[in-house]
Amino acid sequence: MIAIPAVVAAVLVLVVIFALGWDASGNAIHPGAAASAWKLADYPALVAEEVAVESRTGATLSGRFIEGRTRAAIVLVHGYGGDQDEMLPVADALHAGGFSVFTYDQRGCGRSSGEVTFGGREQDDLASVVDYLASRPDVDADRIGAFGFSMGGSTTLLAAARDPRIKAVAADSAWSDVRHWLRPSVAAVFTRPRDRFHALSLKLAEVRTGVDLDDLRPVEVVDRLSPRPVLLIHGTADNVVVPSESERNYAAAGEPKELVLVPGAHHGDTIAPGASSMHAKVRAFFERALVSTKAAA
C-alpha cells in the first residue's frame, strides 16, 4: 500500500510542474520585445506615419506607413520576440528603391495588443494589414508584396498561401514546420521547467490561445503561391532556424522561386546592416515582381 505522504508528495510535484509549465507558457505567448540595435531616428530618410490597424482577430497592431515614390508597397514582418524596429534596415533599402513600406509590431510584441500564437492568428493580422494598405489611395492594391524574417517569414508564407492580394513574397530564415523551430522536449519539462518551449509549455500555449501548432506548416501550403514569385533566404550558420528549413520550403514551392543561402551568416545577419545583408537582393526581387512587370503590362 502506497503511503499517503508519498501520494501527497507526488501530487505536489505534479502541481509544481504544472504551475511552472503555465508560467513558461505565459512567457512563450508574451515574450516582450528585445530592444533593436537601431531605431527610427537612425534612418532620417524614413518619414513615418503612425498607424493603428484593427485586426480581424481583435488585436490592435501598432504600425508605421512610410510613403515611397511609387504606389507599390511592401509589408515587413519581424521575428519572434522582436518589434518593427528590427526591420528598419530592410525598410530603408526598399524605400530608397521607391517602395512604400509598412512595418508593424506583431501581436503580443512592442505596442501591439494580443498574444503570440507562433504564426496562427498572425496570418489574419497580416491580412488585416493588407486590408488597410489596399484601402489607401496612395497604394496600388495590385502591387502589394510582403517580406518576413524568421517567424515573420513563416507567417508571411502561410498568409500569402491564403491571400492572393500578396503578389510577391520574400521569406528570410523561415521554418517549414513550427515544431522544427520550437523543438519541444518532454525531458525539458523536468530538467528545464522554466523553458518557454518545452513540451508542456507549448501544449498549454495551445490551450491558452486556441491555436493548433500542427497547422503551422508552411511547407504544406507554399506551393499555393505559384505563379506568384517567392524568394527564400537563409544563413548557412543559422542555428536558431537551420537552413534546411528554407531548403524544404524551396523544394515544395512552385515556380517562379529562388533560394539564396548566405555563407557564414547567423540568425539575423541577413536583415542587419553588414556584409551578410540581403537588402539589395530583396529590393531587386520586389522591383522585378512589382515594378518591372507592372510597367511591362
C-alpha positions in Angstrom: 0.0 0.0 0.0 1.4 3.4 -1.0 1.9 5.6 2.0 -0.3 8.7 2.0 2.7 11.1 2.4 4.2 9.7 -0.8 1.0 10.3 -2.7 0.8 13.8 -1.4 4.4 14.4 -2.3 3.7 13.1 -5.9 0.7 15.4 -6.2 2.6 18.4 -5.0 5.4 17.6 -7.6 2.8 17.5 -10.3 1.2 20.7 -9.2 4.6 22.5 -9.2 5.4 21.1 -12.6 2.1 22.3 -14.0 2.5 25.7 -12.3 6.0 26.1 -13.8 4.7 25.0 -17.2 1.8 27.5 -17.0 4.3 30.3 -16.2 6.5 29.2 -19.0 3.7 29.2 -21.5 2.8 32.7 -20.4 6.4 33.7 -21.2 6.1 32.0 -24.6 3.0 33.9 -25.7 4.0 37.2 -24.1 7.8 37.3 -24.8 8.1 41.1 -24.7 10.3 42.7 -27.3 14.0 42.7 -27.3 15.5 46.2 -28.0 16.8 46.6 -31.5 20.3 47.9 -32.1 18.7 50.6 -34.3 15.7 53.0 -34.0 13.7 55.1 -36.5 15.8 58.1 -35.7 18.8 56.3 -37.1 17.1 56.4 -40.6 16.3 60.1 -41.3 15.1 59.3 -44.8 12.2 57.2 -43.3 9.4 59.7 -42.6 6.8 57.5 -40.8 3.1 58.0 -40.4 2.0 56.2 -37.2 -0.9 53.9 -37.8 -3.0 51.6 -35.7 -4.6 48.7 -37.6 -7.6 47.0 -36.0 -7.1 43.3 -36.9 -9.9 41.0 -37.7 -8.5 38.9 -34.8 -9.4 41.7 -32.3 -5.8 42.8 -31.8 -4.7 46.4 -32.3 -1.5 46.5 -34.3 0.9 49.4 -33.9 2.4 50.2 -37.3 4.1 52.8 -39.5 3.4 53.7 -43.1 6.4 55.2 -44.9 5.4 56.6 -48.3 7.6 55.9 -51.3 8.0 57.4 -54.8 5.8 54.7 -56.3 2.4 53.2 -55.2 3.9 49.7 -54.8 4.0 48.8 -51.1 5.9 46.1 -49.1 4.8 44.9 -45.7 7.7 43.9 -43.4 7.0 41.3 -40.7 9.6 40.9 -37.8 10.5 37.8 -35.9 9.6 36.2 -32.6 10.2 38.5 -29.6 11.2 41.4 -31.8 9.4 44.6 -32.9 9.0 46.6 -36.1 12.4 48.4 -35.5 14.0 45.1 -36.3 13.0 45.6 -39.9 14.3 49.2 -40.3 17.5 48.3 -42.3 15.3 46.5 -44.8 12.7 49.2 -44.9 15.4 51.8 -45.6 16.7 49.8 -48.6 13.3 49.3 -50.0 12.3 52.9 -49.5 15.4 54.0 -51.3 14.2 51.9 -54.2 11.0 53.9 -54.3 8.7 51.5 -52.5 6.2 52.5 -49.8 6.8 50.4 -46.7 4.6 49.3 -43.8 6.1 47.9 -40.6 4.3 46.9 -37.5 4.7 45.3 -34.1 3.3 41.8 -34.4 0.6 40.8 -31.8 1.9 40.5 -28.3 5.1 42.4 -29.2 6.0 46.1 -28.9 3.0 48.3 -28.6 0.5 45.8 -30.2 -2.1 44.0 -28.2 -2.8 40.3 -28.2 -0.6 37.3 -27.6 1.9 35.5 -29.8 0.4 32.4 -31.5 3.6 31.4 -33.5 2.0 32.3 -36.8 -1.5 31.1 -36.1 -3.5 34.4 -35.7 -0.6 36.3 -37.1 -1.7 35.2 -40.6 -5.0 37.1 -40.1 -3.2 40.1 -38.7 -1.1 40.3 -41.9 -4.3 40.0 -44.0 -5.7 42.9 -42.0 -2.6 45.0 -42.7 -3.2 44.2 -46.4 -6.8 45.3 -46.0 -5.5 48.6 -44.7 -2.9 49.1 -47.4 -5.4 48.2 -50.2 -7.7 50.9 -48.8 -5.2 53.7 -49.2 -5.4 55.9 -52.3 -1.5 56.2 -52.3 -1.1 52.4 -52.6 -1.7 50.3 -55.7 -3.7 47.3 -54.4 -2.3 45.2 -57.2 1.3 45.9 -56.2 1.5 44.8 -52.5 4.3 42.4 -51.5 5.4 41.1 -48.2 8.8 40.2 -46.6 9.2 38.4 -43.3 12.0 37.3 -41.1 12.1 34.1 -39.0 8.7 33.6 -37.5 7.6 36.6 -39.6 8.8 34.8 -42.7 6.8 31.7 -41.9 3.8 33.8 -41.1 4.2 35.5 -44.4 4.3 32.3 -46.4 1.2 31.0 -44.5 -0.7 34.2 -45.0 0.2 34.5 -48.7 -0.9 31.0 -49.4 -4.4 32.1 -48.3 -4.4 35.7 -49.6 -3.8 36.2 -53.4 -3.6 40.0 -52.8 0.0 39.5 -51.7 1.6 39.5 -55.1 5.2 38.6 -54.2 6.8 37.0 -51.1 10.3 37.0 -49.6 10.9 35.0 -46.5 14.2 35.1 -44.6 15.2 32.3 -42.1 11.7 30.9 -42.2 10.9 27.5 -40.8 9.0 24.9 -42.7 7.2 23.4 -39.7 6.8 25.3 -36.4 7.9 22.3 -34.4 11.2 22.2 -36.2 11.9 25.7 -34.8 10.4 25.2 -31.3 11.8 21.7 -30.8 9.6 20.8 -27.9 11.2 18.4 -25.4 9.4 16.2 -22.9 12.6 15.8 -20.8 12.9 19.6 -20.5 9.6 19.7 -18.6 11.6 18.2 -15.7 15.1 19.3 -16.4 14.3 22.9 -17.5 10.8 23.6 -16.3 11.0 27.3 -16.9 12.0 26.8 -20.6 9.2 28.5 -22.6 9.4 26.0 -25.4 9.3 22.6 -23.6 6.5 20.2 -24.4 4.2 21.1 -21.5 4.6 24.8 -22.0 3.8 24.6 -25.7 0.7 22.4 -25.1 -0.5 24.9 -22.5 0.2 27.7 -25.0 -2.1 25.8 -27.5 -4.8 25.6 -24.9 -4.5 29.3 -23.9 -4.5 30.6 -27.5 -6.7 28.0 -29.2 -4.1 27.5 -31.9 -3.0 24.1 -33.1 0.7 24.0 -33.7 0.2 21.1 -36.2 -1.5 23.6 -38.5 1.6 25.8 -38.8 3.5 24.1 -41.6 4.4 26.4 -44.5 5.9 23.5 -46.4 2.5 22.1 -46.9 1.0 25.3 -48.5 3.9 27.2 -50.1 3.0 25.7 -53.5 -0.2 27.7 -53.5 1.8 30.9 -54.0 2.6 29.9 -57.6 2.6 31.7 -60.1 3.4 34.5 -57.7 7.2 34.8 -57.2 8.9 33.6 -54.0 12.3 34.4 -52.6 13.8 32.4 -49.8 16.9 33.5 -47.9 18.9 31.7 -45.2 22.2 32.0 -43.5 24.3 28.8 -43.6 25.4 29.3 -39.9 21.9 29.8 -38.6 21.4 27.5 -35.5 18.1 29.1 -34.4 16.2 28.1 -37.6 18.5 25.7 -39.5 19.0 26.4 -43.2 17.5 23.0 -44.2 14.1 24.6 -43.3 14.3 27.0 -46.2 15.5 24.2 -48.4 12.4 22.2 -47.6 10.2 25.2 -48.3 12.0 25.8 -51.6 11.6 22.1 -52.7 7.9 22.4 -52.0 7.3 25.7 -53.7 6.2 26.2 -57.3 7.8 28.4 -59.9 9.0 31.1 -60.0 11.1 30.6 -56.9 14.6 31.4 -55.8 16.7 30.2 -52.8 19.7 32.2 -51.6 22.0 30.6 -48.9 24.3 33.1 -47.4 27.7 31.6 -46.4 28.6 32.0 -42.7 25.5 34.1 -41.9 23.9 33.6 -38.5 20.3 34.2 -37.5 19.5 37.9 -38.1 22.7 38.7 -40.0 20.9 38.8 -43.3 18.5 41.6 -42.3 21.0 43.6 -40.3 23.4 46.2 -41.8 26.7 44.5 -42.8 28.4 42.2 -45.3 25.8 39.4 -44.9 22.8 41.7 -45.5 20.5 40.7 -48.3 18.9 44.2 -48.7 20.0 44.6 -52.3 18.7 41.2 -53.2 15.3 41.8 -51.6 15.0 45.2 -53.3 15.8 43.7 -56.7 13.4 40.9 -56.2 10.5 43.2 -55.5 11.5 45.6 -58.3 11.2 42.6 -60.7 8.0 41.4 -59.2 6.1 44.6 -58.6 7.6 47.3 -60.8 9.0 45.8 -63.9 6.1 43.5 -64.5 3.6 46.4 -64.0 5.5 48.6 -66.4 5.6 45.8 -69.0 1.8 45.2 -68.6 
